[in-house]
Amino acid sequence: MKEWTILGNCLKGGEKLQTVLRVPMDGIENAAKVEGFDHDGSYEIPATLICGAGEGKTVLVSASIHNGEYNGVPAVIRAAKAIDPAKLSGNIIFMHCVNYSGFRTHCYRLVAEDGYNLNAGYPGDENGTAGQRIQAWFVKEIFPNVDFVFDLHGGGAEEMMTPLIFWPHHEPVREEALAAAKATNVGFLIESHADNGEYSYFVHGFDKPAMLLERGCGVFCTEAEVKADYDDIRLLLDHFGMYPAEDVVYDTALKRRVFHKTIYLEAEREGLWYPAVKCGSIVKKGESLGRLEDIFGNFIREYPAEDDCYVLYYTQALALEPGDAMVAYGLLASEE
């Protein structure tokens, strides 16, 4: 009979386990007094492990790397409960909430214990701060044991976001990742050159495919967006031949736009940001994307589009510091 051993858990084919994965945090002072740590000083990540009856890929589906990007959490919970292991080919690690301490304490985006961004700074440090140790644990314990990573994000508190998928510009897995992205009900598919976040480090460090989904914004958790995330999880598993998406509709009428060049604008100085665009809108070359003013209302700069483009996301935060994101827009490469 098929067996799957992962993180000290041994499952037989057709079994499902709801569990708490534990990242060692030995030596961090007062660890047990902080939300997200248990009494023995480990960091808790709620998860469901599913060992399918048949052979197939092993897929990691993770949510809440950034707390406040909520839709992925209930979507992962629903998918983990809905999947029948007897009908599954392969194995799935569903991480319901990676940044669990941030989730429980409403510490948006960052790990509560050290203010660390789990989607940057890979490969982490097993002797470092809490966030660095979580990353090092992923690199050592998770990434070598999975074939694909599907990481669920959203716009969080400040970003107004068009639903989109980042897929990697990494030649060994580029086409496989793009094919997986096209299998979802997401219309904007962005080729990414990032290499130090969860999914991107996995791609570049292990030569395996992955993608990151962005859907939702404003720390809202809506039923429509949760269902859309759930559907995309199911469509991905169906794409890999792991689990049929019989009750999920693949939207054949949706135009899937592939972007190979994306422009990310950041503030050069502090100021007040007034966007002039809407997510998903078409902006012509030279038209304004927004303007920056100072606290007295004095004009600083207008930001025109450098070419015809689609608006992918923009920040709705009024106050900006140097280096803060303002708007991202993509130059269309193809439409299917």
PyMOL commands that set and color helices and strands:
alter all, ss='L'
color gray80, all
select helices_A, chain A and resi 31-33+72-82+85-87+100-105+130-145+174-182+198-206+223-239
alter helices_A, ss='H'
color red, helices_A
select strands_A, chain A and resi 3-6+9-12+15-23+43-51+54-63+89-95+148-153+159-161+164-168+188-192+210-214+257-266+271-275+282-283+288-293+299-304+309-315+319-320+325-335
alter strands_A, ss='S'
color yellow, strands_A
deselect
rebuild
show_as cartoon
